[in-house]
């Protein structure tokens, strides 16, 4: 079974990811996923995908637009392309996708099940139920157009799906996780991501349990009993329950200082400049790597190792490698390629028992977390302007 973990509201953007970025996203997404699995196992990678704030930070550090609905489609697509060659070795498989690709999910799950020995029919049923819940049991004005089912060789799974409301120019992303899921119809979500647009008809809420039971009873008793019940409807008081994690992104393209926890940005800058040039030339055996690449590595390290509380400002991760539309600054391709290369060397070395490079990258995250209470630094606007000049 599984549960919903949270939601995200995003401005609805059209267009395509340019090929120069899509190829890099697939490589960076793959190596980050490999690093998470190497350190923490495949189930932890699913937990991260099921967290709306981590997912948004992941897309931002990959160079997508920091706030846009396109992060969902592009991250899912990048993971599917990037992980396919190593899926069996890693034990993580990405199925489904946008539009017609979502309808291929049950067949893809059956093919994977035959390879690794899990129940493909049961997984296909889970896939269909999750889609039905978010399209029918939760009626919030958003029609699903993307369904991605990520499953491990052990049968654990996470689902990321997204709906759109064209009239409002908004998208809403829904996150699910199989871990601790007890019911598909009673508070199953780990997250739903989207703007509040008034009342939502949500039959999966625990407070709707009497309603679900009453509906089943009415169906059994026939139409006359249903009509009589509608005539006699009365408002019912329901208890207030704590909300799931909810990420809400603005429609503006510019990133403001208020979107970023500045002390965390200052800590990452300090970790990159103070430890990077001295420490990393030796530990990563990459002479000549400058602080700009080490800063991007520090951001990637936080995505790999950071705790949930570190992702409350996912916009901050767009400062690692910029954004495809130039916000907060254009993507620096040399830094992007160097970041992928160093992470690739570190992960490949760790597979062969040489942990020094991957451990060195992990220390960037440790250092930034250690010192973020004690630092000051440039304003966010000054930092962005400096990055634009370097580009």
Helices and strands as residue ranges (DSSP letters): E 3-11, H 19-40, H 42-49, H 52-61, H 70-84, H 87-90, E 92-98, G 99-104, H 105-116, H 120-132, I 133-137, E 138-139, E 143-152, E 157-165, E 170-177, E 191-193, E 201-202, G 206-208, H 209-221, H 223-231, E 245-248, G 257-259, H 262-270, I 271-280, H 281-283, H 291-305, G 308-311, G 314-317, H 318-321, H 333-351, H 356-371, H 380-390
